[in-house]
């Protein structure tokens, strides 16, 4: 075989190998993912115990070589009851109706390696948790809650907290299926005060392009 043909064959082989390597790393590394998710979340109060409520949300994942930044917004639907201290009612506890939870947050994510199409990841960040509605129930005589009780309810209707994330995604070219767990610790300063909030999601991410400025 002529020397020129050998050189051209080696050049083509090198180019194909480089392209294959870039294609292998491109679905995750230096990418911008948009995603949608559905799932369920364990929420509860000291008055009613815990329940699993349906949730839906959107998320964004900006990656580098072995991790990235994850951001999300979601909505969880429920109707449960809690109580706040109120000396004016019998028993000293005013019933409060709670409806729905909205969360907004972010986490730094690490994902050092993949196992075939599967890529596990973990993250740590912050979450802002806001109860959609918190309404004090009138007492047995029909008397509404006083201003101090209303203030206490409003103060405990939202809370910022740490957030932990564990998940795995299966990569199929630009699309990726994922499942993940999130957890935020309990707080006595929040109306959802019966243990940590634990969420389980499944969803789809799509790689819309590079996260690196060219």
N, C-alpha and C positions, 0 to 999 in steps of 0.2 A: 504494500500500500504506500502511495506517495506520502512524503513527509507532510505536505500541506494538508492532505486529507486527514491524517492523524491529528494534526493540530486543531483542525476545524471540529473533528469529532470530540476531542477532549474539551474544547471550549464550549460546545453545545451541552456536553454532559455536566460541566461545572455550572453552567447557567441553569439547567434543569434542577440540579441539586439545590442551588441557592433559592430558586423560586419555590421548590417544595418546602424547604425549611421556613421561608417567609410565610407561605400559606399555612403551615402547621402552627406557627406562633401568632399569626395575625388574628385568629378568632378571639383571642383573649388579650394578648399584650398590646399596650398602647391603643386601647380602643374606648369608644364611647357607647355604652349600652343604654337603651331605654327598655323598660319592662312594665308588665302588668301582673298583678297577683291576686289570688283569692285564698281564703283560709279561715281559720277559727282562732279565737283568743279566749283564754281563761281569765275571767274577771270575777270579782266578788267583793262583798262587804261583810262587816261583822254582824249585820242584821239578817242577811239572806244566804250567806255562804257563797260558794263558787258556782259559776255556770260557764259553759262554752258558748260563745256568741260568734256569728258569722262576720267576716271582714272582707274588705276589698280595698285595693290600693294601687298606686303607681310608684315606680322607683327608677333611679338612675345610678349607673355604675361606671366610673371613670377609672380605667386600669393603667398600670405601668407593667414592668416585667414580672413582678411577683406580688402584686397587691394593688391597692388603689383606694378610692373614696366612694362610699355608697351613701346615697340619700334617698329618702322615702317620704310618702304621705299616704295615710290610710284611714279608713272609716270602719268602725265596728258598731254593729246594731244590737241594742238590748234595751230592756225596760226592767230595772231592778230597784230595790229600796234600801236605803241606809238610814242612819239616825245621827243627829247632832244634839249636843247638850242644850236643854232648854228648861230651866227651873219652873217656868209658868205652866207646864203641862204635867199631867199625871205620869209618874215614873221618871220624870226629868229628862226624857229623850223625845225630841221632835222627829217624826218620820219625814224623810226627804226622798222624793222620786227622782231617779237618775235615768237619763235616756241618752244612749249613744256615746261613743268616744272617738275623738279625732287625734291622730298622732302625726307629728312631723319631726324628722330627725336625720342624723347622719352617723356614719361610723368609718373609722380607718380600717381597711380590710387587708388581710394577708392571705396569699395563696401561693406558696412556694413551688408547688409542682402539680402536675396532672398525672392521672392514671388512665391511660387510654383517652377516651372521650370524657371521663369524669374528672372534675376539678373541685376538690373540697376547699372551703374558705372559712375564715373566722374573722370577727371584727369586734371593736369596742368603740362606743361613741356616746351620744346624748340623744334624748328624746323629750319633746314637749308634748305632754298629755293633757287634753282639754275635753272635759265632759260637755256634751252638746247642750243638755238641759239639766238643771238641778233645781227642783221646785219643792219648797216646804209644804207639807200637807197640813190643812187646818185641823185643829184639835176636835175632840168629840162635840164641843159646843159650837164649832164653826169659826173659832177665833183664829186669825192668821198669825204667822210668826212675827215676832218683833224685829226691829231693825238690827239689833245685835246678832240675832240668829241669822238673818239674811246676810249680814256681813261675814259671819263665820262660814256660811255655805259658799259664798262667792270666793272667799280666800282659799278654800279647799277644793274648788272646782277645777283648778289647773295646777299642774306640777311638772317641773323639769327633773329628769332623773337620768342616771347612767343606763346604758343599753348594751347588752351583749348579743352577739350574732354568731350562729353556726349554720353552715349550709353546704350544699354540693350542687354543681350544675353539670349537665351533660351537653357538650358542644356539638352542634351539627352545622358546619360551615358558619354562616353569620348568626344563625338562631341558636338559642340555648334554653333548654328546659331546666328549671331549678326547683329545689325544695329547701326550706330553711326554718330555723327556730330563732325567735327573738325573746328576750327576757328583760324586764325592768324590775328592780327591787320594790318591795312594799314601803309605804310611808304613812305614818299616822297623820300627816298633814295633807293627805289626799283622800277624797271621798270613797274611792275604790281602795279600801284599806285591808282587805282580807288576803294577805300574802302577795307574792309577786304576780305581775301580769306576764303571762306566757303565751306567745303566739306561734302558730304553725302555718306556713304559707306554701303554696305551689304556684308556679307562674312561668312566664315566657319572657326572655330577654332577646333583644335584637341588636346586633352590632351595626350602628349607623355610620361608622367611620373612625378615623384616627383621632386620638386624643392629644396628639403631639403636633404643635404648630410646625408647618413646613416652611 
